[in-house]
Amino acid sequence: MRIIAGTLGGRLLKTIEGEGYRPAMGRTREALFSMLEARGLVWGESRVLDLFAGSGSLAFEALSRGARIAHLVESAAPAMRCLTENVHALGLVEQCRLFKEDVLRFLKKPPAETFDLLFIDPPYGRDLLAPSLRLLLERGWLSPGAFITAEVEKEARLTIPQQYILEADRLLGRTRICIWTAA
C-alpha cells in the first residue's frame, strides 16, 4: 500500500495481514480525504487522533498532507510492530506518538490535548463505534470544529450521540464512510 498524496506521496506502507485487519485502501482513503478537504479541513493546523490504527495508513496520509501531529492508538502487538516500523521508515518519529492500549480504556483518560481530526476504524461486528463517540465527547477529546470520521461495514446500524452532526455518509463497496462534526 502507498501513501497517495503530499510530501510522502508514493511511499510504501507496511500493512497487517490476518483476520480483523483491513487497511484503508487507496480508493477509500482518497474518497475520505477529498470529502474532508471539501468541508474545509486545514491540514497544517490539524492534530490527528487515529483510533484502532492498524497500519496507520489514515494518520500517515494526514501527516503527508501537512497535519502537525498524530497520536495512533492500537492494542494488537502485531499492528503495533507494524506502526513502529512505518513511523521509522517514513521519518515521522517527531510527529507521531504511539499508544499500545485498548481504545475505550485510552479514551476514558483525560486528554493532554484536543484533536481536530479523528479517525475511527473499529473491527467489524464489535459495536465499538458508539462507545468511542460517546467517550470522545464526555472526556473532551475534540477541538472546536473537529472532524470525526468512521469506516464501518456497509450494513452497520449506527447509534450516534445527538451532539454529532452528520456531514457525509458514503458507501464504497462493502465499506461505509461517515464524517461528523460536534455541535
C-alpha positions as a printed Julia matrix, in Angstrom:
183×3 Matrix{Float64}:
   0.0     0.0    0.0
   1.22    3.51  -0.83
   0.59    6.97   0.55
  -1.49    8.81  -2.05
  -0.57   12.49  -1.8
   1.56   15.08  -0.06
   5.21   15.11   0.92
   5.26   11.32   1.41
   3.15   10.56  -1.68
   4.18    7.29  -3.31
   5.99    5.95  -0.23
   5.2     2.36   0.72
   3.5     1.39   3.96
   3.8    -1.97   5.64
   0.39   -3.46   6.39
  -1.0    -6.13   8.68
  -2.45   -9.31   7.3
  -4.85  -11.61   9.07
  -8.35  -11.77  10.44
  -9.74   -8.44  11.55
  -7.28   -6.27   9.62
  -8.49   -4.19   6.69
  -6.1    -1.4    5.8
  -7.88    1.59   4.26
  -7.3     1.02   0.56
  -6.23    3.84  -1.74
  -9.7     4.4   -3.18
 -11.27    4.65   0.28
  -8.55    6.96   1.62
  -8.76    9.16  -1.47
 -12.55    9.49  -1.12
 -12.34   10.21   2.61
  -9.61   12.85   2.23
 -11.44   14.52  -0.66
 -14.59   14.74   1.48
 -12.62   16.27   4.36
 -10.95   18.84   2.12
 -14.3    19.74   0.53
 -15.6    20.5    4.05
 -12.75   22.91   4.76
 -10.25   20.86   6.75
  -6.97   22.79   7.02
  -4.17   20.23   7.12
  -1.45   22.5    8.5
  -3.48   23.21  11.64
  -4.62   19.64  12.28
  -3.83   17.43  15.22
  -4.85   13.84  14.41
  -6.07   11.01  16.64
  -6.21    7.62  14.89
  -8.19    5.05  16.9
  -7.9     1.33  16.04
  -4.93    2.48  13.95
  -3.89   -0.83  12.37
  -1.08    0.0    9.93
  -1.62    3.75  10.4
  -2.5     4.47   6.78
  -5.03    7.19   7.66
  -2.76    9.05  10.1
   0.25    8.78   7.78
  -1.8    10.1    4.86
  -2.88   13.06   7.01
   0.72   13.77   8.06
   1.84   13.57   4.45
  -0.72   16.23   3.58
   0.52   18.56   6.31
  -1.11   17.59   9.63
   1.05   18.71  12.55
   0.98   15.64  14.78
  -0.7    12.25  15.03
  -1.45   10.04  18.0
  -2.16    6.44  17.0
  -3.91    4.0   19.35
  -3.79    0.26  18.74
  -3.99   -2.69  21.14
  -2.7    -5.57  18.99
   1.01   -6.33  19.24
   1.46   -7.22  15.52
  -0.18   -3.95  14.49
   1.95   -2.0   16.96
   5.11   -3.52  15.47
   3.88   -2.52  12.01
   3.1     1.02  13.2
   6.54    1.37  14.76
   8.24    0.19  11.56
   6.16    2.58   9.43
   6.88    5.57  11.71
  10.63    4.95  11.45
  10.65    4.13   7.72
   8.7     7.32   6.93
  10.83    9.51   9.21
   7.83   10.55  11.35
   9.25    9.85  14.8
   8.92   13.51  15.87
   5.33   13.84  14.62
   3.86   10.57  15.89
   3.04    9.19  19.27
   2.04    5.54  19.53
  -0.16    4.11  22.28
  -0.46    0.33  22.73
  -3.74    0.26  24.59
  -7.37   -0.7   24.32
  -9.12    2.25  22.63
 -12.03    2.52  25.07
  -9.68    2.42  28.06
  -7.49    5.06  26.39
 -10.47    7.35  25.75
 -11.6     7.19  29.38
  -8.5     9.13  30.4
  -8.5    12.92  30.32
  -6.68   14.09  27.17
  -3.46   16.08  27.38
  -4.63   17.97  24.29
  -7.61   18.07  21.94
  -7.72   16.89  18.34
  -9.02   18.41  15.11
  -9.31   15.21  13.06
 -10.23   11.82  14.44
 -10.18    8.55  12.55
 -12.19    5.65  13.98
 -11.81    2.34  12.13
 -13.03   -0.29  14.61
 -13.04   -4.02  13.96
 -16.23   -5.0   12.18
 -19.06   -6.56  14.18
 -17.8    -5.48  17.63
 -20.02   -2.4   18.2
 -17.13   -0.16  19.25
 -18.07    2.98  17.31
 -20.88    4.28  19.57
 -18.92    3.94  22.84
 -15.9     5.59  21.19
 -18.01    8.52  20.03
 -19.56    8.94  23.5
 -16.17    8.94  25.24
 -14.72   11.48  22.79
 -17.46   13.9   23.86
 -17.61   13.04  27.55
 -13.86   13.27  28.14
 -13.2    16.36  25.99
 -11.03   14.93  23.2
 -12.48   17.18  20.46
 -11.27   20.62  19.42
 -13.95   23.11  18.37
 -14.95   22.29  14.78
 -13.25   18.86  14.86
 -13.99   16.33  12.14
 -14.73   12.79  13.3
 -14.58   10.05  10.66
 -15.57    6.41  10.83
 -15.05    3.5    8.5
 -17.55    0.74   9.25
 -19.23   -2.16   7.49
 -21.88   -1.23   4.94
 -24.79   -2.71   6.89
 -23.77   -1.31  10.3
 -26.6     0.2   12.34
 -25.23    3.39  13.82
 -26.3     4.74  17.19
 -24.76    8.19  17.2
 -24.92   10.67  20.1
 -27.17   13.6   19.17
 -24.33   16.08  19.67
 -22.78   14.89  16.4
 -23.81   16.49  13.11
 -23.6    14.18  10.11
 -21.55   15.79   7.33
 -21.23   12.79   4.98
 -22.35    9.18   4.72
 -20.99    7.28   1.69
 -20.88    3.66   0.59
 -17.75    2.39  -1.14
 -18.25   -1.29  -1.92
 -18.61   -3.08   1.44
 -17.35   -0.04   3.38
 -19.33    2.85   4.79
 -17.57    6.14   5.48
 -19.16    8.69   7.81
 -17.95   12.15   8.76
 -19.36   14.16  11.66
 -18.67   17.41  13.42
 -19.61   18.0   17.05
 -22.35   20.54  17.79
